[in-house]
Amino acid sequence: MAQLVKEGVPARGSRRGPGGPGGRRGTAAARRGDGRLAWLLITPAVAGFLVFFAYPTLRGVYYSFTTFHILTPPKWVGLANYREMFGDSVFWHSLLVTVYFVGLSVVVGVLLSLVTAVVLHRLTRSTVVRGLIILPFLISGVVAALVWQWMLDPQLGVVSRLIDDITGSHLLFFGDSKLAVPSLAAVSVWKSMGYNAVLIFAGLQTIPPTVYEAGRLDGASEWQMFRRLTVPLLRPILVMVVVLTVIGSFQVFDIVQVTTRGGPANASNVLQQYIYEKGFGELDFGYASTMSLALFVLLIAITFTQMRLARAGESDLS
C-alpha cells in the first residue's frame, strides 16, 4: 500500500480520484454553474415571452368577459360577449370568408410550392435561384399589398392593362365581390410560396436516391414515383407546411387592410379585419377580445386535428 501511494496510485476509498466523492462534488458544482449560465442566457427570451405574450393573452381572456371601451374601466359581464358572438351574423360571415380564403391559399399555395420545389430539385440546386424564389417572403406584407394593388388597378395597373389588351375588358380584382377573396389569396400565395418551396426542397434532399433507383428498376414512371414515393416520404414536411399556411392564412390582416378593407360590401371582411374594426374602430375591446379568443381556440383545434390525422410525427423513411 505504501508503495502504491508513493507511485501516485490512489488507495481504495481515497477522495483524490475523479470518481470519488470529491469528483462528484466537482461535477455537481459544474452542473450548477452551467444551470445558472443557462438561466442567464434564456432570461431575456423568458421575459419577452411573459411581457409580450403571456400577459397580453391573460388580459385578453379577462377582457373577453367584460365590456371595455378603453375610456371606462372594464365591467364584468360574464358570458354576454360570447352570447352576442354566437348571434352575430357578421361574425359568422367573416368566419366563412376567412375559411374560403384559407382554402384557396392552402390548396393553391401548397401545390405550387410542391411543384416549384420538385423543379428546383430536378433541374437546379443553385443558391442564387433559391434566394430569388424566397425573396417575396422577405418583403413586408404591407409593401407587397401596395405593389399588387397598383399592378391590379383597373385603370393604370400593368396586369389590368395587359388583360384589357388581350380580352378587351378589364377586371375589378379588388372591387368585385366575386374576385376580391381570390385576388387576396393570390397575393398571399405569391408572398409565401417561395418560403414553402424551400422547406419542401429541404425535405426532398433527405430522400435517399436509392429509393428512386429501386422504383426505376421496378418500371415505375416519373409520375408514379412522385405519387407513390415522393409525396408519402414528404409527409412530415408537407404537414408542417400545411399547418403553417393554415395558421398564417387565418391570421391574414395586412393585405386585406391595405387593399380592400373588407369590401366591397363585406365580401372580403375576414375575421381579423372584423376584430380590428370592433377593437380600434368602435373601441369595443371586450367583444374584440372575445372573437380573438374564439379564433385562438379554433386554430388550436384545427392544428391538433391536422397533426393527428396526418400522423406528422411519423416518417416513412424509417
C-alpha beads as a LAMMPS data file, in Angstrom:
LAMMPS data file: protein, C-alpha beads

318 atoms
317 bonds

1 atom types
1 bond types

-500.0 500.0 xlo xhi
-500.0 500.0 ylo yhi
-500.0 500.0 zlo zhi

Masses

1 110.0

Atoms # bond

1 1 1 0.000 0.000 0.000
2 1 1 2.847 2.380 0.866
3 1 1 4.470 1.591 -2.467
4 1 1 1.223 2.353 -4.306
5 1 1 0.831 5.685 -2.529
6 1 1 4.439 6.584 -3.295
7 1 1 3.883 5.877 -7.001
8 1 1 0.850 8.163 -7.096
9 1 1 -1.838 5.497 -7.281
10 1 1 -4.752 6.457 -5.006
11 1 1 -5.626 3.918 -2.367
12 1 1 -9.087 2.403 -2.065
13 1 1 -11.525 4.851 -0.508
14 1 1 -9.277 7.821 -1.301
15 1 1 -11.123 11.071 -2.183
16 1 1 -8.470 12.194 -4.634
17 1 1 -9.735 10.152 -7.592
18 1 1 -12.156 11.650 -10.117
19 1 1 -14.738 9.017 -9.320
20 1 1 -14.722 9.665 -5.593
21 1 1 -16.928 11.988 -3.568
22 1 1 -14.650 14.899 -4.337
23 1 1 -15.054 14.304 -8.066
24 1 1 -18.817 14.066 -7.714
25 1 1 -18.914 17.342 -5.811
26 1 1 -16.912 18.983 -8.568
27 1 1 -19.285 17.634 -11.216
28 1 1 -22.331 18.836 -9.258
29 1 1 -20.791 22.288 -8.876
30 1 1 -20.056 22.408 -12.594
31 1 1 -23.655 21.466 -13.361
32 1 1 -24.959 24.175 -11.040
33 1 1 -22.717 26.664 -12.799
34 1 1 -23.999 25.523 -16.189
35 1 1 -27.569 25.817 -14.927
36 1 1 -27.019 29.398 -13.773
37 1 1 -25.462 30.277 -17.127
38 1 1 -28.363 28.658 -18.988
39 1 1 -30.939 30.613 -16.966
40 1 1 -28.964 33.797 -17.557
41 1 1 -28.970 33.231 -21.311
42 1 1 -32.685 32.420 -21.590
43 1 1 -33.837 35.160 -19.194
44 1 1 -34.330 37.771 -21.968
45 1 1 -36.414 35.313 -24.007
46 1 1 -38.479 34.296 -20.983
47 1 1 -39.016 37.946 -20.024
48 1 1 -40.098 38.782 -23.575
49 1 1 -42.488 35.829 -23.611
50 1 1 -44.060 36.839 -20.298
51 1 1 -44.366 40.539 -21.167
52 1 1 -45.368 40.360 -24.822
53 1 1 -47.267 37.067 -24.998
54 1 1 -48.362 35.543 -21.694
55 1 1 -49.552 38.757 -20.020
56 1 1 -51.472 40.109 -23.083
57 1 1 -53.060 36.691 -23.567
58 1 1 -54.284 36.520 -19.985
59 1 1 -55.540 40.121 -20.136
60 1 1 -57.333 39.298 -23.382
61 1 1 -59.039 36.331 -21.756
62 1 1 -60.151 38.601 -18.903
63 1 1 -61.389 41.338 -21.271
64 1 1 -63.458 38.769 -23.187
65 1 1 -65.715 38.524 -20.131
66 1 1 -66.091 42.312 -19.784
67 1 1 -67.335 45.381 -21.585
68 1 1 -64.295 47.569 -22.109
69 1 1 -64.282 50.739 -24.210
70 1 1 -60.808 51.990 -23.161
71 1 1 -62.130 55.266 -21.695
72 1 1 -64.032 53.463 -18.948
73 1 1 -62.823 50.681 -16.654
74 1 1 -63.729 47.107 -17.636
75 1 1 -67.089 45.882 -16.355
76 1 1 -67.606 42.176 -15.779
77 1 1 -70.487 40.801 -17.869
78 1 1 -69.731 37.073 -17.788
79 1 1 -70.729 35.218 -20.955
80 1 1 -72.649 38.101 -22.505
81 1 1 -69.976 38.702 -25.162
82 1 1 -69.992 35.048 -26.143
83 1 1 -73.770 35.013 -26.482
84 1 1 -73.530 38.113 -28.640
85 1 1 -70.817 36.493 -30.772
86 1 1 -72.849 33.344 -31.438
87 1 1 -75.758 35.519 -32.559
88 1 1 -73.647 37.930 -34.628
89 1 1 -74.306 37.349 -38.346
90 1 1 -71.322 39.497 -39.333
91 1 1 -69.024 37.286 -37.244
92 1 1 -70.215 34.125 -38.962
93 1 1 -69.977 35.783 -42.363
94 1 1 -66.425 36.877 -41.606
95 1 1 -65.568 33.361 -40.456
96 1 1 -66.901 31.887 -43.702
97 1 1 -64.943 34.436 -45.741
98 1 1 -61.829 33.531 -43.772
99 1 1 -62.359 29.809 -44.345
100 1 1 -62.801 30.490 -48.084
101 1 1 -59.579 32.492 -48.136
102 1 1 -57.724 29.808 -46.163
103 1 1 -58.934 27.060 -48.509
104 1 1 -57.716 28.902 -51.594
105 1 1 -54.399 29.853 -50.015
106 1 1 -53.634 26.371 -48.705
107 1 1 -54.639 24.322 -51.749
108 1 1 -53.131 26.585 -54.407
109 1 1 -50.139 27.609 -52.304
110 1 1 -49.061 24.110 -51.254
111 1 1 -49.497 22.682 -54.766
112 1 1 -47.464 25.465 -56.371
113 1 1 -44.810 25.197 -53.664
114 1 1 -44.549 21.437 -54.164
115 1 1 -44.202 21.780 -57.942
116 1 1 -41.633 24.554 -57.550
117 1 1 -39.592 22.508 -55.069
118 1 1 -39.597 19.451 -57.345
119 1 1 -38.485 21.553 -60.323
120 1 1 -35.686 23.056 -58.231
121 1 1 -34.609 19.632 -57.032
122 1 1 -34.576 18.106 -60.511
123 1 1 -33.190 20.981 -62.580
124 1 1 -31.019 23.152 -60.365
125 1 1 -29.786 23.444 -56.796
126 1 1 -28.382 26.928 -57.224
127 1 1 -28.314 29.026 -54.075
128 1 1 -28.967 32.139 -56.166
129 1 1 -32.174 30.675 -57.601
130 1 1 -33.381 29.658 -54.142
131 1 1 -32.630 33.158 -52.881
132 1 1 -34.674 34.712 -55.687
133 1 1 -37.585 32.387 -55.013
134 1 1 -37.676 33.152 -51.289
135 1 1 -37.369 36.922 -51.890
136 1 1 -41.156 37.658 -51.859
137 1 1 -41.394 36.120 -48.386
138 1 1 -38.879 38.660 -47.092
139 1 1 -40.948 41.595 -48.351
140 1 1 -43.275 43.269 -45.879
141 1 1 -46.912 42.303 -46.260
142 1 1 -47.927 45.961 -46.488
143 1 1 -45.404 46.608 -49.260
144 1 1 -46.488 43.505 -51.163
145 1 1 -50.143 44.523 -50.877
146 1 1 -49.408 48.055 -52.117
147 1 1 -47.408 46.795 -55.102
148 1 1 -50.118 44.343 -56.132
149 1 1 -52.809 46.954 -55.603
150 1 1 -51.025 49.201 -58.098
151 1 1 -50.427 46.342 -60.540
152 1 1 -54.098 45.262 -60.398
153 1 1 -55.515 48.786 -60.556
154 1 1 -58.317 48.740 -63.180
155 1 1 -57.117 51.966 -64.827
156 1 1 -53.334 52.099 -64.524
157 1 1 -52.291 48.619 -63.357
158 1 1 -49.870 46.659 -65.533
159 1 1 -51.789 43.407 -65.131
160 1 1 -55.131 45.073 -65.802
161 1 1 -53.807 46.796 -68.927
162 1 1 -52.391 43.505 -70.207
163 1 1 -55.707 41.711 -69.648
164 1 1 -57.505 44.625 -71.314
165 1 1 -55.257 44.363 -74.380
166 1 1 -55.813 40.605 -74.643
167 1 1 -59.521 40.302 -73.831
168 1 1 -60.797 43.807 -74.497
169 1 1 -62.236 44.148 -70.984
170 1 1 -60.778 44.951 -67.593
171 1 1 -61.382 43.225 -64.292
172 1 1 -62.019 44.800 -60.906
173 1 1 -59.822 42.442 -58.941
174 1 1 -60.296 44.084 -55.543
175 1 1 -63.528 45.865 -56.419
176 1 1 -65.596 42.847 -57.475
177 1 1 -67.257 40.876 -54.689
178 1 1 -66.560 37.600 -56.535
179 1 1 -62.903 38.343 -57.287
180 1 1 -61.854 40.089 -54.073
181 1 1 -61.073 36.996 -51.991
182 1 1 -59.371 35.055 -54.853
183 1 1 -57.247 38.141 -55.578
184 1 1 -56.231 38.411 -51.934
185 1 1 -55.436 34.691 -51.872
186 1 1 -53.274 35.085 -54.992
187 1 1 -51.241 37.825 -53.309
188 1 1 -50.861 35.688 -50.186
189 1 1 -49.748 32.664 -52.245
190 1 1 -47.227 34.769 -54.168
191 1 1 -45.731 36.011 -50.920
192 1 1 -45.444 32.669 -49.099
193 1 1 -44.833 30.238 -51.958
194 1 1 -41.042 30.692 -52.045
195 1 1 -40.602 30.004 -48.340
196 1 1 -42.758 26.881 -48.502
197 1 1 -40.937 25.711 -51.623
198 1 1 -37.567 25.985 -49.867
199 1 1 -38.909 23.941 -46.933
200 1 1 -40.164 21.225 -49.272
201 1 1 -36.898 21.386 -51.225
202 1 1 -35.011 20.688 -47.999
203 1 1 -37.273 17.695 -47.413
204 1 1 -36.597 16.372 -50.911
205 1 1 -32.883 16.360 -50.194
206 1 1 -33.420 13.943 -47.295
207 1 1 -34.897 11.244 -49.562
208 1 1 -32.174 8.723 -50.476
209 1 1 -31.500 8.377 -54.247
210 1 1 -31.634 4.590 -53.839
211 1 1 -35.403 4.868 -53.346
212 1 1 -35.843 6.266 -56.854
213 1 1 -33.334 3.788 -58.286
214 1 1 -35.397 0.941 -56.890
215 1 1 -38.522 2.491 -58.380
216 1 1 -36.937 2.707 -61.824
217 1 1 -35.835 -0.916 -61.610
218 1 1 -39.438 -1.858 -60.894
219 1 1 -40.528 0.016 -64.013
220 1 1 -42.259 2.937 -62.293
221 1 1 -42.805 6.116 -64.302
222 1 1 -41.863 9.584 -63.072
223 1 1 -45.471 10.332 -62.134
224 1 1 -45.834 7.035 -60.269
225 1 1 -42.624 7.654 -58.314
226 1 1 -43.779 11.170 -57.484
227 1 1 -47.190 9.989 -56.296
228 1 1 -46.142 6.786 -54.522
229 1 1 -42.651 7.683 -53.290
230 1 1 -42.018 11.422 -53.139
231 1 1 -45.311 12.584 -51.655
232 1 1 -45.539 9.883 -48.923
233 1 1 -41.911 10.405 -47.916
234 1 1 -42.505 14.165 -47.724
235 1 1 -45.497 13.783 -45.385
236 1 1 -43.872 15.325 -42.269
237 1 1 -42.642 18.342 -44.249
238 1 1 -45.936 18.758 -46.098
239 1 1 -47.882 18.586 -42.831
240 1 1 -45.687 21.299 -41.358
241 1 1 -46.139 23.481 -44.460
242 1 1 -49.915 22.991 -44.412
243 1 1 -50.158 23.782 -40.687
244 1 1 -48.047 26.934 -41.038
245 1 1 -50.056 28.040 -44.083
246 1 1 -53.374 27.468 -42.330
247 1 1 -52.302 29.421 -39.250
248 1 1 -50.879 32.275 -41.324
249 1 1 -53.959 32.421 -43.575
250 1 1 -56.375 32.540 -40.645
251 1 1 -54.389 35.500 -39.292
252 1 1 -54.342 37.476 -42.550
253 1 1 -54.873 41.181 -41.960
254 1 1 -52.273 43.450 -43.571
255 1 1 -53.123 42.505 -47.166
256 1 1 -56.852 42.986 -46.571
257 1 1 -56.417 46.262 -44.686
258 1 1 -54.277 47.796 -47.438
259 1 1 -56.260 46.619 -50.469
260 1 1 -59.969 46.149 -49.730
261 1 1 -60.544 46.953 -46.029
262 1 1 -63.178 44.222 -46.016
263 1 1 -65.056 45.448 -49.068
264 1 1 -66.840 45.536 -51.330
265 1 1 -69.970 45.021 -49.214
266 1 1 -68.090 42.887 -46.662
267 1 1 -67.132 40.407 -49.397
268 1 1 -63.542 40.252 -48.113
269 1 1 -64.223 41.071 -44.473
270 1 1 -62.049 38.367 -42.920
271 1 1 -62.227 37.692 -39.205
272 1 1 -59.060 39.602 -38.316
273 1 1 -60.401 42.654 -40.169
274 1 1 -63.682 42.456 -38.260
275 1 1 -61.810 42.121 -34.946
276 1 1 -59.733 45.186 -35.832
277 1 1 -62.834 47.213 -36.712
278 1 1 -64.530 46.276 -33.452
279 1 1 -61.468 46.943 -31.329
280 1 1 -59.908 50.012 -32.905
281 1 1 -62.828 51.341 -34.921
282 1 1 -65.645 51.046 -32.384
283 1 1 -63.336 50.788 -29.329
284 1 1 -65.224 47.702 -28.170
285 1 1 -62.192 45.838 -26.874
286 1 1 -64.235 43.418 -24.787
287 1 1 -66.086 41.987 -27.782
288 1 1 -62.932 42.093 -29.914
289 1 1 -61.112 40.064 -27.263
290 1 1 -63.937 37.526 -27.303
291 1 1 -63.603 36.978 -31.043
292 1 1 -59.804 36.836 -30.759
293 1 1 -60.054 34.134 -28.115
294 1 1 -62.532 32.200 -30.271
295 1 1 -60.077 32.382 -33.186
296 1 1 -57.250 31.211 -30.909
297 1 1 -59.227 28.173 -29.753
298 1 1 -60.246 27.409 -33.341
299 1 1 -56.624 27.455 -34.523
300 1 1 -55.547 25.135 -31.694
301 1 1 -58.315 22.674 -32.587
302 1 1 -57.521 22.765 -36.320
303 1 1 -53.783 22.353 -35.755
304 1 1 -54.234 19.450 -33.331
305 1 1 -56.632 17.727 -35.753
306 1 1 -54.245 18.157 -38.665
307 1 1 -51.313 16.780 -36.706
308 1 1 -53.265 13.726 -35.563
309 1 1 -54.903 12.890 -38.902
310 1 1 -51.712 13.364 -40.924
311 1 1 -49.509 11.450 -38.445
312 1 1 -46.959 14.259 -38.592
313 1 1 -44.637 12.624 -36.089
314 1 1 -44.101 9.531 -38.233
315 1 1 -41.772 9.125 -41.194
316 1 1 -41.844 6.559 -43.981
317 1 1 -38.050 6.727 -44.255
318 1 1 -37.550 4.597 -41.152

Bonds

1 1 1 2
2 1 2 3
3 1 3 4
4 1 4 5
5 1 5 6
6 1 6 7
7 1 7 8
8 1 8 9
9 1 9 10
10 1 10 11
11 1 11 12
12 1 12 13
13 1 13 14
14 1 14 15
15 1 15 16
16 1 16 17
17 1 17 18
18 1 18 19
19 1 19 20
20 1 20 21
21 1 21 22
22 1 22 23
23 1 23 24
24 1 24 25
25 1 25 26
26 1 26 27
27 1 27 28
28 1 28 29
29 1 29 30
30 1 30 31
31 1 31 32
32 1 32 33
33 1 33 34
34 1 34 35
35 1 35 36
36 1 36 37
37 1 37 38
38 1 38 39
39 1 39 40
40 1 40 41
41 1 41 42
42 1 42 43
43 1 43 44
44 1 44 45
45 1 45 46
46 1 46 47
47 1 47 48
48 1 48 49
49 1 49 50
50 1 50 51
51 1 51 52
52 1 52 53
53 1 53 54
54 1 54 55
55 1 55 56
56 1 56 57
57 1 57 58
58 1 58 59
59 1 59 60
60 1 60 61
61 1 61 62
62 1 62 63
63 1 63 64
64 1 64 65
65 1 65 66
66 1 66 67
67 1 67 68
68 1 68 69
69 1 69 70
70 1 70 71
71 1 71 72
72 1 72 73
73 1 73 74
74 1 74 75
75 1 75 76
76 1 76 77
77 1 77 78
78 1 78 79
79 1 79 80
80 1 80 81
81 1 81 82
82 1 82 83
83 1 83 84
84 1 84 85
85 1 85 86
86 1 86 87
87 1 87 88
88 1 88 89
89 1 89 90
90 1 90 91
91 1 91 92
92 1 92 93
93 1 93 94
94 1 94 95
95 1 95 96
96 1 96 97
97 1 97 98
98 1 98 99
99 1 99 100
100 1 100 101
101 1 101 102
102 1 102 103
103 1 103 104
104 1 104 105
105 1 105 106
106 1 106 107
107 1 107 108
108 1 108 109
109 1 109 110
110 1 110 111
111 1 111 112
112 1 112 113
113 1 113 114
114 1 114 115
115 1 115 116
116 1 116 117
117 1 117 118
118 1 118 119
119 1 119 120
120 1 120 121
121 1 121 122
122 1 122 123
123 1 123 124
124 1 124 125
125 1 125 126
126 1 126 127
127 1 127 128
128 1 128 129
129 1 129 130
130 1 130 131
131 1 131 132
132 1 132 133
133 1 133 134
134 1 134 135
135 1 135 136
136 1 136 137
137 1 137 138
138 1 138 139
139 1 139 140
140 1 140 141
141 1 141 142
142 1 142 143
143 1 143 144
144 1 144 145
145 1 145 146
146 1 146 147
147 1 147 148
148 1 148 149
149 1 149 150
150 1 150 151
151 1 151 152
152 1 152 153
153 1 153 154
154 1 154 155
155 1 155 156
156 1 156 157
157 1 157 158
158 1 158 159
159 1 159 160
160 1 160 161
161 1 161 162
162 1 162 163
163 1 163 164
164 1 164 165
165 1 165 166
166 1 166 167
167 1 167 168
168 1 168 169
169 1 169 170
170 1 170 171
171 1 171 172
172 1 172 173
173 1 173 174
174 1 174 175
175 1 175 176
176 1 176 177
177 1 177 178
178 1 178 179
179 1 179 180
180 1 180 181
181 1 181 182
182 1 182 183
183 1 183 184
184 1 184 185
185 1 185 186
186 1 186 187
187 1 187 188
188 1 188 189
189 1 189 190
190 1 190 191
191 1 191 192
192 1 192 193
193 1 193 194
194 1 194 195
195 1 195 196
196 1 196 197
197 1 197 198
198 1 198 199
199 1 199 200
200 1 200 201
201 1 201 202
202 1 202 203
203 1 203 204
204 1 204 205
205 1 205 206
206 1 206 207
207 1 207 208
208 1 208 209
209 1 209 210
210 1 210 211
211 1 211 212
212 1 212 213
213 1 213 214
214 1 214 215
215 1 215 216
216 1 216 217
217 1 217 218
218 1 218 219
219 1 219 220
220 1 220 221
221 1 221 222
222 1 222 223
223 1 223 224
224 1 224 225
225 1 225 226
226 1 226 227
227 1 227 228
228 1 228 229
229 1 229 230
230 1 230 231
231 1 231 232
232 1 232 233
233 1 233 234
234 1 234 235
235 1 235 236
236 1 236 237
237 1 237 238
238 1 238 239
239 1 239 240
240 1 240 241
241 1 241 242
242 1 242 243
243 1 243 244
244 1 244 245
245 1 245 246
246 1 246 247
247 1 247 248
248 1 248 249
249 1 249 250
250 1 250 251
251 1 251 252
252 1 252 253
253 1 253 254
254 1 254 255
255 1 255 256
256 1 256 257
257 1 257 258
258 1 258 259
259 1 259 260
260 1 260 261
261 1 261 262
262 1 262 263
263 1 263 264
264 1 264 265
265 1 265 266
266 1 266 267
267 1 267 268
268 1 268 269
269 1 269 270
270 1 270 271
271 1 271 272
272 1 272 273
273 1 273 274
274 1 274 275
275 1 275 276
276 1 276 277
277 1 277 278
278 1 278 279
279 1 279 280
280 1 280 281
281 1 281 282
282 1 282 283
283 1 283 284
284 1 284 285
285 1 285 286
286 1 286 287
287 1 287 288
288 1 288 289
289 1 289 290
290 1 290 291
291 1 291 292
292 1 292 293
293 1 293 294
294 1 294 295
295 1 295 296
296 1 296 297
297 1 297 298
298 1 298 299
299 1 299 300
300 1 300 301
301 1 301 302
302 1 302 303
303 1 303 304
304 1 304 305
305 1 305 306
306 1 306 307
307 1 307 308
308 1 308 309
309 1 309 310
310 1 310 311
311 1 311 312
312 1 312 313
313 1 313 314
314 1 314 315
315 1 315 316
316 1 316 317
317 1 317 318
